[in-house]
Amino acid sequence: MPETLKNLPIESIINLYKTSEELLLVLDAEKNPIFLNKSAKNLFGDIKKITEIEHFFSFNVCILDREKFFDYNPIQEILNFNTLFSAETLFQLDSNLYRNLNIRSFSVQNKKIIILSDVTEKIQNISLKSLLAETEKAIEKLEKENKEFSELKEKAQTLAIRTGLINKVSNKIRDGFDIEEIIQTAVEEISKTLGVSQGFYAEILNNKELSVKHVWAAEKKEYIKVNKIYPDKDALLKNSLENKVSGTSTVIIDNNTGDSRPKLITPIIYNNEVLGILSFLHAASKKHWHTEEISLIEGIASQLASAINQAKLFNELEEQKSDLEKALLELKQAQTQLIQSEKMASLGQLVAGVAHEINTPIGSIKSNNDIFIKCIQKIQTSPTEEEMKNYSEILDDTLKVNSEAIKRINSIVKALKNFARLDEAEYKETDIHEGIKSTLMLINHEIKGRIQVIEEFDNLPFINCYPNQLNQVFMNILINACQSIKKDGAIKIKTEKFADKIKILISDTGKGIPEKHLEHIFDPGFTTKGVGIGTGLGLSICYQIIQKHKGTIKAENNPDQGSTFIIELPVK
């Protein structure tokens, strides 16, 4: 366009732009304005010198063939250029009033022609389009994030509901072993949380029969008898037993019953045994069972399986405990009678030793119950699926150990019912030498005149012990020594003192103990005296008594003949 205008006379250019929206300025040879069209006057006013407005201009985009065009403003460039000039400029009167002006200038007949086009709206439209595009992208991103947030919120709500439900059931399991109350709570809470119409629990008896025990309905008018919902109970039982390996739930829709609502059947399985089933009926026929709902119910079913089995073991344990308490009471009542006889006293001492063994399975059960409670408390902290699996394995192992412990207690109880404990007498400071001497006096009829007793006593301190029980040990060993000496012989009793213990050695010149029997002589019931001679309990009793005093006892054969029993007891 400017190239075309250069060939026109000044008057033609002025007439062409007189009423144009573009701004026209004509400068004389001295570069002073001699003509401004209406649009230029509206923006610049009646200016006398071009320099009056040059400071309102600045470069925006400029096409120049100069290296330092930033040293000049657009007006100065126009005045300095005699050839065609073009630039994008910014005309700004203040911070709120500005125009984007495209400047074109050229010389005609020794006059400078300046044409300015207002492109403000055009640039603003471009900026607005760019802003709109960015806004649309931002909105699209926001909608995507909002969708993700909604999904996350929904998952969080589902998890919160699941956690709350699991906590309620877990609390019931933790607070007691009333399995009926636990199951009723589970059925009610699942039904209320998931908004089902009806739910029930049925126990499976001997894999042959379904026994409905707990039923819940949202409203009485909605209550439907289980027989009407499942007219074919045999098919229901078969379905539950077939799913015992996978442990998965089944959704049944049976239009033949007149009720097309989907029914969920979830087996309760422990150790590959179906203990019962949970069943729930949706409120509407069009509603489907979602994966999250089924997963939640299966998770609770797994907890119920462990709880039912634990309750069974607990009840068995209570029965065994009752039997044990009854047996121990009988033992105490028989205690006085047993003391009257040395034989019965020995038997009673054996019972005391065996009864001591009962503490081992009871301690194991108590420890495992503590582990069980800790696992339940961990489950309440919303563990991960992997952690939940670990806790389930720990509970299973614990229940198996408890089951074995109960069997052990049962066998011990049966063995204890006819035995009693020897009176433990008083625990006090005692002179060991005095006890040995009194025992020798009591068995004088065994020694008679044929056995020489040699005493080599050290200066022993008094020790805390049950003197009657230690005297029983001395008596048993000394009587055995006397019986092992067929004719004449000797018994040597030697005591030694050490810093933290005392040692008692009782040697005889009898026939000794066969080497094959040495490692068994302290076993209950073991004897070398033949059938009908003795009880085989004496040395076992001695072993138990010395153990009770936190000491040791062992037997050795002498190099020449006879044997030696070595007893060590702590001073304190």
C-alpha positions as CSV (number, residue, x, y, z in Angstrom):
1,M,0.0,0.0,0.0
2,P,2.7,2.6,0.9
3,E,4.5,1.9,-2.4
4,T,1.3,2.7,-4.3
5,L,0.7,5.8,-2.3
6,K,4.1,7.2,-3.0
7,N,3.1,7.7,-6.6
8,L,0.1,9.9,-5.6
9,P,0.2,13.6,-5.0
10,I,-0.1,14.9,-1.4
11,E,-3.7,16.2,-2.1
12,S,-4.9,12.8,-3.2
13,I,-3.4,11.1,-0.2
14,I,-5.1,13.6,2.1
15,N,-8.5,13.2,0.4
16,L,-8.1,9.4,0.6
17,Y,-7.5,9.4,4.4
18,K,-9.5,12.5,5.3
19,T,-12.4,10.5,6.9
20,S,-10.5,7.2,7.3
21,E,-10.4,5.4,10.7
22,E,-6.7,5.2,10.1
23,L,-4.6,8.1,11.4
24,L,-2.9,10.4,8.9
25,L,-0.2,12.9,9.7
26,V,1.6,15.0,7.0
27,L,4.9,16.7,8.0
28,D,6.6,19.5,6.2
29,A,10.3,19.7,5.4
30,E,11.0,21.0,8.9
31,K,9.1,17.9,10.1
32,N,6.3,19.9,11.6
33,P,2.7,18.7,11.2
34,I,0.8,20.5,8.4
35,F,-2.1,18.1,8.3
36,L,-3.9,15.7,10.7
37,N,-7.0,13.9,9.6
38,K,-10.0,13.6,12.0
39,S,-8.9,10.3,13.5
40,A,-5.4,11.7,14.2
41,K,-6.8,14.8,15.9
42,N,-9.1,12.7,18.0
43,L,-6.1,10.8,19.4
44,F,-3.3,13.5,19.4
45,G,-5.2,16.7,19.5
46,D,-4.1,19.9,17.6
47,I,-0.3,19.4,17.9
48,K,2.1,22.0,16.5
49,K,5.2,19.8,16.7
50,I,5.6,16.1,16.2
51,T,7.9,16.0,19.2
52,E,4.9,16.7,21.4
53,I,3.8,13.1,21.1
54,E,7.0,11.2,20.5
55,H,7.5,10.3,24.1
56,F,4.1,8.5,24.1
57,F,5.4,6.0,21.6
58,S,7.5,3.0,22.1
59,F,8.5,0.0,20.0
60,N,6.4,-3.2,20.2
61,V,7.6,-5.1,17.1
62,C,9.8,-3.3,14.6
63,I,11.2,-4.3,11.2
64,L,14.4,-2.2,10.8
65,D,17.6,-2.7,9.1
66,R,19.6,-1.2,12.0
67,E,21.6,-2.7,14.7
68,K,20.7,-0.4,17.6
69,F,17.1,0.5,17.0
70,F,16.3,0.4,20.7
71,D,18.3,3.6,21.1
72,Y,15.4,5.4,19.2
73,N,11.7,5.7,19.7
74,P,9.4,5.2,16.7
75,I,8.9,8.9,15.9
76,Q,12.6,9.5,15.9
77,E,13.0,6.6,13.5
78,I,10.4,8.0,11.2
79,L,12.1,11.4,11.2
80,N,15.5,9.8,10.5
81,F,14.3,7.5,7.7
82,N,13.7,8.9,4.3
83,T,12.8,5.6,2.9
84,L,9.8,3.4,3.7
85,F,9.5,2.7,7.4
86,S,7.2,0.2,9.1
87,A,6.9,-0.8,12.8
88,E,4.5,-2.1,15.5
89,T,4.3,0.5,18.3
90,L,2.6,1.1,21.6
91,F,1.0,4.5,22.2
92,Q,0.4,5.0,25.9
93,L,-0.9,8.2,27.6
94,D,-1.1,6.5,31.0
95,S,-1.2,3.0,32.6
96,N,-4.9,2.6,31.7
97,L,-5.0,4.3,28.3
98,Y,-3.0,2.8,25.4
99,R,-3.3,1.8,21.8
100,N,-1.4,-0.7,19.6
101,L,-0.6,1.3,16.5
102,N,1.1,0.0,13.3
103,I,3.1,2.9,11.8
104,R,4.0,3.2,8.1
105,S,5.9,6.3,6.8
106,F,7.3,7.4,3.5
107,S,8.2,10.7,1.7
108,V,6.2,12.3,-1.0
109,Q,7.1,15.7,-2.6
110,N,9.5,16.5,0.2
111,K,6.8,15.8,2.7
112,K,6.7,13.0,5.4
113,I,3.6,10.9,5.3
114,I,2.7,9.0,8.5
115,I,-0.1,6.5,8.5
116,L,-1.1,4.8,11.8
117,S,-3.5,1.8,12.0
118,D,-5.1,1.0,15.3
119,V,-4.7,-2.7,15.8
120,T,-5.5,-2.7,19.5
121,E,-8.7,-4.8,19.2
122,K,-7.1,-7.2,16.9
123,I,-4.2,-7.8,19.3
124,Q,-6.7,-8.0,22.2
125,N,-8.7,-10.5,20.3
126,I,-5.7,-12.6,19.6
127,S,-4.8,-12.4,23.3
128,L,-8.3,-13.2,24.3
129,K,-8.4,-16.3,22.0
130,S,-5.1,-17.5,23.5
131,L,-6.5,-16.9,27.0
132,L,-9.7,-18.7,26.1
133,A,-7.7,-21.6,24.8
134,E,-5.6,-21.7,28.0
135,T,-8.8,-21.4,30.0
136,E,-10.4,-24.3,28.2
137,K,-7.4,-26.4,28.8
138,A,-7.4,-25.4,32.5
139,I,-11.1,-26.3,32.7
140,E,-10.5,-29.6,31.0
141,K,-7.7,-30.4,33.4
142,L,-9.8,-29.2,36.4
143,E,-12.7,-31.5,35.2
144,K,-10.3,-34.4,35.0
145,E,-8.9,-33.7,38.4
146,N,-12.4,-33.2,39.8
147,K,-13.4,-36.6,38.4
148,E,-10.3,-38.2,39.9
149,F,-11.0,-36.5,43.2
150,S,-14.6,-37.7,43.1
151,E,-13.4,-41.3,42.4
152,L,-10.8,-40.9,45.2
153,K,-13.5,-39.5,47.5
154,E,-15.8,-42.4,46.7
155,K,-13.0,-44.9,47.4
156,A,-12.2,-43.1,50.7
157,Q,-15.9,-43.2,51.7
158,T,-16.1,-46.9,50.8
159,L,-12.9,-47.6,52.8
160,A,-14.2,-45.6,55.7
161,I,-17.5,-47.6,55.7
162,R,-15.5,-50.9,55.3
163,T,-13.1,-49.9,58.1
164,G,-16.0,-48.9,60.4
165,L,-17.8,-52.1,59.8
166,I,-14.8,-54.2,60.3
167,N,-13.9,-52.3,63.5
168,K,-17.4,-53.0,64.9
169,V,-17.1,-56.7,64.3
170,S,-13.5,-56.8,65.5
171,N,-14.5,-55.0,68.7
172,K,-17.1,-57.6,69.4
173,I,-14.6,-60.4,68.8
174,R,-12.1,-58.7,71.0
175,D,-14.5,-57.9,73.8
176,G,-15.6,-61.5,74.4
177,F,-16.1,-65.0,73.1
178,D,-20.0,-64.9,72.9
179,I,-20.1,-66.2,69.3
180,E,-23.9,-65.8,69.1
181,E,-23.6,-62.1,69.9
182,I,-20.7,-61.7,67.5
183,I,-22.6,-63.3,64.6
184,Q,-25.8,-61.3,65.3
185,T,-23.7,-58.1,65.4
186,A,-22.1,-59.0,62.1
187,V,-25.4,-59.7,60.3
188,E,-27.0,-56.5,61.6
189,E,-24.1,-54.2,60.9
190,I,-23.5,-55.6,57.3
191,S,-27.2,-55.3,56.6
192,K,-27.5,-51.7,57.9
193,T,-24.2,-50.6,56.3
194,L,-25.1,-52.0,52.8
195,G,-28.8,-51.1,53.0
196,V,-30.0,-54.6,52.4
197,S,-33.6,-55.7,52.9
198,Q,-32.8,-58.9,54.8
199,G,-29.8,-60.9,56.1
200,F,-29.3,-64.1,58.0
201,Y,-26.6,-66.6,59.2
202,A,-27.1,-70.3,59.0
203,E,-24.9,-72.9,60.7
204,I,-23.9,-76.0,58.8
205,L,-24.2,-79.1,60.9
206,N,-22.0,-82.1,60.0
207,N,-22.0,-81.0,56.3
208,K,-25.6,-82.3,56.1
209,E,-28.0,-79.7,57.5
210,L,-28.6,-76.0,57.5
211,S,-29.7,-74.4,60.8
212,V,-30.8,-70.8,60.5
213,K,-29.8,-69.0,63.7
214,H,-29.7,-65.2,63.1
215,V,-32.1,-63.3,60.9
216,W,-32.2,-59.5,60.4
217,A,-34.9,-57.5,58.4
218,A,-35.0,-53.8,57.7
219,E,-38.7,-53.7,58.6
220,K,-41.0,-56.4,59.9
221,K,-43.2,-56.0,56.8
222,E,-40.2,-56.9,54.7
223,Y,-39.4,-60.0,56.7
224,I,-39.6,-63.1,54.5
225,K,-39.1,-66.6,55.9
226,V,-35.9,-68.1,54.8
227,N,-37.7,-71.2,53.6
228,K,-39.6,-69.0,51.1
229,I,-36.4,-67.2,49.9
230,Y,-34.5,-70.5,49.6
231,P,-37.2,-73.3,49.1
232,D,-34.4,-75.7,48.1
233,K,-32.2,-75.7,51.2
234,D,-30.4,-78.8,49.9
235,A,-29.2,-76.9,46.8
236,L,-28.1,-74.0,49.0
237,L,-26.1,-76.4,51.2
238,K,-24.6,-78.0,48.1
239,N,-23.6,-74.7,46.6
240,S,-21.9,-73.6,49.9
241,L,-20.0,-76.8,50.2
242,E,-18.8,-76.7,46.6
243,N,-17.3,-73.2,47.2
244,K,-15.4,-74.2,50.3
245,V,-12.1,-74.5,48.4
246,S,-12.3,-71.0,46.7
247,G,-14.2,-69.4,49.6
248,T,-15.9,-67.2,47.0
249,S,-19.4,-65.8,47.2
250,T,-22.3,-66.7,44.9
251,V,-25.1,-64.4,43.6
252,I,-28.4,-66.2,43.1
253,I,-31.4,-64.8,41.1
254,D,-34.3,-67.2,41.2
255,N,-37.5,-65.8,39.5
256,N,-39.3,-69.1,40.3
257,T,-39.7,-68.0,43.9
258,G,-41.5,-64.8,43.0
259,D,-38.6,-62.8,44.3
260,S,-36.2,-61.7,41.6
261,R,-33.9,-59.8,44.0
262,P,-30.3,-60.9,43.8
263,K,-29.3,-63.0,46.9
264,L,-25.6,-63.2,48.0
265,I,-24.4,-66.4,49.6
266,T,-21.0,-66.2,51.3
267,P,-19.6,-69.4,53.0
268,I,-17.8,-69.1,56.3
269,I,-14.8,-71.4,56.0
270,Y,-12.1,-72.4,58.5
271,N,-9.4,-74.9,57.7
272,N,-11.3,-76.1,54.6
273,E,-14.4,-76.7,56.7
274,V,-17.6,-74.8,56.0
275,L,-18.9,-73.7,59.4
276,G,-21.9,-71.7,58.1
277,I,-23.1,-69.2,55.5
278,L,-24.0,-65.5,55.4
279,S,-26.8,-64.5,53.1
280,F,-28.2,-61.1,52.2
281,L,-31.1,-59.9,50.1
282,H,-31.0,-56.6,48.2
283,A,-33.7,-54.1,48.7
284,A,-34.5,-53.8,44.9
285,S,-34.5,-56.4,42.1
286,K,-32.5,-54.0,39.8
287,K,-29.7,-53.5,42.3
288,H,-26.5,-55.4,41.7
289,W,-24.0,-56.7,44.1
290,H,-20.8,-54.7,43.6
291,T,-17.3,-56.2,43.9
292,E,-16.5,-53.9,46.9
293,E,-19.6,-55.1,48.7
294,I,-18.8,-58.8,48.1
295,S,-15.2,-58.2,49.1
296,L,-16.3,-56.6,52.3
297,I,-18.6,-59.4,53.3
298,E,-16.0,-62.0,52.4
299,G,-13.5,-60.2,54.6
300,I,-15.9,-60.2,57.6
301,A,-16.7,-63.9,56.9
302,S,-13.0,-64.7,57.2
303,Q,-13.0,-62.9,60.6
304,L,-16.1,-64.7,61.7
305,A,-14.5,-68.1,60.8
306,S,-11.5,-67.4,63.0
307,A,-13.8,-66.1,65.8
308,I,-16.1,-69.2,65.6
309,N,-13.2,-71.5,65.8
310,Q,-11.5,-69.5,68.6
311,A,-14.8,-69.6,70.6
312,K,-15.0,-73.4,70.2
313,L,-11.5,-73.8,71.4
314,F,-12.2,-71.3,74.2
315,N,-15.2,-73.3,75.4
316,E,-13.2,-76.5,75.2
317,L,-10.5,-74.8,77.2
318,E,-13.0,-73.7,79.8
319,E,-14.3,-77.2,80.1
320,Q,-10.7,-78.5,80.5
321,K,-10.0,-75.8,83.0
322,S,-13.0,-76.8,85.0
323,D,-11.9,-80.4,84.9
324,L,-8.4,-79.4,85.9
325,E,-9.7,-77.3,88.9
326,K,-11.9,-80.2,90.0
327,A,-8.9,-82.6,89.7
328,L,-6.6,-80.3,91.6
329,L,-9.3,-79.9,94.3
330,E,-9.4,-83.7,94.6
331,L,-5.6,-83.7,94.8
332,K,-5.7,-81.3,97.8
333,Q,-8.4,-83.3,99.5
334,A,-6.3,-86.5,99.1
335,Q,-3.1,-84.8,100.2
336,T,-3.5,-85.6,103.9
337,Q,-4.1,-89.3,103.2
338,L,-1.1,-89.5,100.9
339,I,1.3,-88.2,103.5
340,Q,0.5,-91.2,105.8
341,S,2.3,-93.6,103.5
342,E,5.8,-93.3,102.1
343,K,4.6,-95.0,98.9
344,M,1.6,-92.6,98.5
345,A,3.9,-89.8,99.4
346,S,6.1,-90.7,96.6
347,L,3.2,-91.0,94.3
348,G,2.0,-87.6,95.5
349,Q,5.4,-86.1,94.8
350,L,5.3,-87.5,91.3
351,V,1.8,-85.9,90.9
352,A,3.3,-82.6,92.0
353,G,6.0,-82.9,89.3
354,V,3.5,-83.8,86.6
355,A,1.1,-81.1,87.7
356,H,4.1,-78.7,87.3
357,E,4.1,-79.7,83.7
358,I,0.5,-78.5,83.3
359,N,1.9,-75.0,83.5
360,T,3.6,-75.4,80.2
361,P,0.5,-75.9,78.0
362,I,-1.4,-73.4,80.1
363,G,1.4,-70.8,79.7
364,S,1.4,-71.5,75.9
365,I,-2.4,-70.9,75.7
366,K,-2.1,-67.7,77.7
367,S,0.7,-66.5,75.5
368,N,-1.2,-67.4,72.3
369,N,-4.3,-65.6,73.6
370,D,-2.2,-62.5,74.1
371,I,-0.9,-62.8,70.5
372,F,-4.6,-63.2,69.4
373,I,-5.6,-60.0,71.2
374,K,-2.7,-58.1,69.7
375,C,-3.6,-59.3,66.2
376,I,-7.2,-58.1,66.7
377,Q,-5.9,-54.7,67.8
378,K,-3.6,-54.6,64.7
379,I,-6.6,-55.4,62.5
380,Q,-8.4,-52.4,64.0
381,T,-5.8,-50.0,62.6
382,S,-7.0,-50.6,59.0
383,P,-4.1,-52.8,57.7
384,T,-3.2,-53.4,54.1
385,E,-4.5,-56.6,52.4
386,E,-1.0,-58.1,52.7
387,E,-0.8,-57.3,56.4
388,M,-4.4,-58.7,56.9
389,K,-3.2,-62.0,55.3
390,N,-0.2,-62.1,57.7
391,Y,-2.5,-61.6,60.7
392,S,-4.8,-64.3,59.5
393,E,-1.9,-66.7,59.2
394,I,-0.7,-65.8,62.7
395,L,-4.2,-66.4,64.1
396,D,-4.5,-69.8,62.4
397,D,-1.1,-70.9,63.7
398,T,-2.0,-69.7,67.2
399,L,-5.3,-71.6,67.2
400,K,-3.5,-74.8,66.1
401,V,-1.0,-74.5,68.9
402,N,-3.9,-73.9,71.4
403,S,-5.7,-77.0,70.1
404,E,-2.6,-79.2,70.7
405,A,-2.1,-77.6,74.2
406,I,-5.7,-78.5,75.1
407,K,-5.2,-82.1,74.1
408,R,-2.1,-82.1,76.3
409,I,-3.9,-80.7,79.3
410,N,-6.7,-83.3,78.8
411,S,-4.2,-86.2,79.0
412,I,-2.5,-84.7,82.0
413,V,-5.8,-84.2,83.8
414,K,-6.7,-87.8,83.4
415,A,-3.3,-88.8,84.8
416,L,-3.6,-86.5,87.8
417,K,-7.1,-87.3,89.1
418,N,-5.9,-90.2,91.3
419,F,-2.7,-88.6,92.6
420,A,-1.9,-86.1,95.4
421,R,1.0,-83.9,96.4
422,L,3.2,-84.4,99.4
423,D,3.0,-81.7,102.0
424,E,5.7,-79.1,101.2
425,A,6.0,-78.1,104.9
426,E,7.8,-74.9,105.7
427,Y,10.4,-73.1,103.7
428,K,13.1,-72.1,106.1
429,E,16.8,-72.0,107.0
430,T,18.0,-75.5,107.6
431,D,21.1,-77.4,108.7
432,I,21.7,-80.0,106.1
433,H,23.8,-82.1,108.3
434,E,21.0,-82.3,110.9
435,G,18.6,-83.6,108.2
436,I,21.1,-86.2,107.1
437,K,21.7,-87.5,110.6
438,S,18.0,-87.7,111.4
439,T,17.4,-89.6,108.2
440,L,20.2,-92.1,109.1
441,M,18.5,-92.6,112.5
442,L,15.1,-93.3,110.8
443,I,16.6,-96.0,108.5
444,N,18.7,-97.6,111.2
445,H,16.7,-100.8,110.7
446,E,18.1,-101.0,107.1
447,I,21.7,-100.4,108.2
448,K,21.5,-102.7,111.2
449,G,25.1,-103.8,111.9
450,R,26.2,-104.8,108.4
451,I,26.8,-101.4,106.8
452,Q,29.4,-98.9,107.9
453,V,28.4,-95.2,107.5
454,I,31.3,-92.9,106.9
455,E,30.6,-89.2,107.4
456,E,33.0,-86.5,105.9
457,F,31.1,-83.2,106.6
458,D,32.5,-79.8,105.7
459,N,31.5,-76.7,107.6
460,L,28.3,-76.0,105.7
461,P,26.3,-72.8,106.1
462,F,22.5,-73.0,106.7
463,I,20.5,-72.9,103.5
464,N,16.9,-71.9,102.7
465,C,14.9,-75.0,101.7
466,Y,12.0,-77.4,102.5
467,P,13.7,-79.6,105.0
468,N,11.1,-82.4,104.9
469,Q,11.4,-82.7,101.1
470,L,15.2,-82.8,101.2
471,N,15.0,-85.4,104.0
472,Q,12.8,-87.5,101.6
473,V,15.5,-87.2,99.0
474,F,18.2,-88.4,101.5
475,M,16.0,-91.2,102.7
476,N,15.2,-92.5,99.2
477,I,18.9,-92.5,98.1
478,L,20.1,-94.0,101.4
479,I,17.5,-96.8,101.3
480,N,18.4,-97.6,97.7
481,A,22.1,-97.7,98.8
482,C,21.2,-100.1,101.6
483,Q,19.2,-102.4,99.3
484,S,22.1,-102.5,96.7
485,I,24.5,-103.8,99.4
486,K,23.7,-107.5,99.7
487,K,25.9,-108.4,102.7
488,D,28.5,-106.1,104.4
489,G,29.5,-102.8,102.9
490,A,29.8,-99.1,103.4
491,I,28.0,-95.9,102.7
492,K,30.0,-92.7,102.5
493,I,28.4,-89.3,102.9
494,K,30.5,-86.3,102.0
495,T,29.6,-82.6,102.0
496,E,31.6,-79.8,100.4
497,K,31.2,-76.0,100.6
498,F,31.7,-73.6,97.7
499,A,31.2,-69.9,97.2
500,D,27.6,-70.1,95.9
501,K,26.6,-73.7,96.5
502,I,27.0,-76.8,98.6
503,K,27.6,-80.3,97.3
504,I,26.4,-83.6,98.9
505,L,27.9,-86.9,97.7
506,I,26.4,-90.2,98.8
507,S,28.4,-93.3,97.7
508,D,27.9,-97.0,98.4
509,T,29.7,-100.2,97.8
510,G,26.8,-102.0,96.3
511,K,26.3,-103.6,92.9
512,G,26.1,-100.2,91.1
513,I,23.8,-99.2,88.2
514,P,24.0,-100.8,84.8
515,E,25.4,-98.2,82.3
516,K,22.3,-98.6,80.0
517,H,20.1,-97.5,82.9
518,L,22.1,-94.5,84.1
519,E,20.3,-92.0,81.8
520,H,16.9,-93.3,82.7
521,I,17.0,-93.7,86.5
522,F,15.3,-90.3,87.1
523,D,12.5,-91.1,84.7
524,P,9.1,-91.5,86.4
525,G,8.2,-95.2,86.8
526,F,11.6,-96.5,85.8
527,T,12.9,-99.3,88.1
528,T,15.6,-102.0,88.1
529,K,14.1,-103.9,91.1
530,G,11.8,-106.1,89.1
531,V,8.0,-106.5,88.9
532,G,6.2,-105.9,92.1
533,I,9.2,-104.5,93.9
534,G,9.0,-100.7,94.6
535,T,7.1,-98.1,92.6
536,G,9.8,-96.8,90.3
537,L,9.0,-93.3,91.5
538,G,11.6,-92.6,94.2
539,L,14.4,-91.2,92.1
540,S,11.9,-89.3,89.9
541,I,10.6,-87.6,93.1
542,C,14.2,-86.8,94.2
543,Y,14.8,-85.2,90.8
544,Q,11.7,-83.1,91.1
545,I,12.5,-81.9,94.6
546,I,16.1,-80.9,93.8
547,Q,14.8,-79.1,90.7
548,K,12.4,-77.2,92.9
549,H,15.3,-76.1,95.0
550,K,17.1,-74.9,91.8
551,G,19.8,-77.5,92.3
552,T,21.1,-80.5,90.3
553,I,21.3,-84.3,91.0
554,K,23.1,-86.9,89.0
555,A,24.3,-90.5,89.4
556,E,27.7,-92.1,88.6
557,N,29.2,-95.6,88.8
558,N,32.3,-95.9,91.0
559,P,35.4,-97.3,89.3
560,D,35.6,-100.2,91.8
561,Q,32.1,-100.9,92.8
562,G,28.9,-99.3,93.8
563,S,27.6,-95.9,92.7
564,T,27.6,-92.2,93.8
565,F,24.8,-89.7,93.8
566,I,25.9,-86.0,93.6
567,I,23.5,-83.3,94.7
568,E,24.3,-79.6,94.3
569,L,22.2,-76.9,96.0
570,P,22.5,-73.1,95.9
571,V,23.4,-71.4,99.1
572,K,20.8,-68.6,98.5
